[in-house]
């Protein structure tokens, strides 16, 4: 759902199926929202979130996830956080399609990014950089802001469907982000790193298939991609965590790291340990801002399976 490689053609309308009528309706609604003052758009997003919660859209998934993650909370506390989560997700969705059209000065004013120099310094080594992020705060604006500030950013993404998501993809293209399709992403990611560019991956999504690693996340094994750790091990690129939580009405870019890959000689164990460490860092950030993470996502839907193929199709050294 996030964040576009010179070696990967830009997405076409065929990648995001949607009827012309539906897309026209979405564009009309977005045009109206774009003309509204920011405070009004925020109020509209809040109303959309409350409506989605009231209609029960993934409400049971959200409340079950919160109950498992925060068993000491009361039912009232979990419902209160869930309601705020829906409001933040609605706001992030609107920012995803409207943010790229903001004047650069307005976009920059909405994001406090004093930690960006951490990534800039890493690029001086010439090995590129890997950036782990999550569905927290406003992740799409984070990507747009990084590219606006000159970061050569690629993002590993999954296909999106529907009229609204077609506008999300179009906004990514307008902002200058470069997309790497998630399926078979490792070669494209390594190519971008060799060009001293930055690859970002949402590490908080459930993944299936033979590459999935099961690492602890809120006390439960969660199927997680080993892509970041494998790419770091193959390329020597440093790995950072970057998030954009909303604090006092603005998004604050937070960068943590680098997170070095262990070097014990046990390839599979090192990849697992590194992926687990990154996931633990995400969990700490989510615990700090629990109402800004995507609890609507079925993060633990994939049951633990057989030992994964962490080489992701690349022969072991």
Helices and strands as residue ranges (DSSP letters): G 13-15, H 20-34, H 38-54, H 59-69, H 75-98, G 99-101, H 104-110, E 111-112, H 117-123, E 129-133, H 139-148, E 153-157, H 163-175, E 178-181, H 185-194, E 198-202, E 213-217, E 220-224, H 227-235, E 238-247, E 250-257, H 267-288, G 290-292
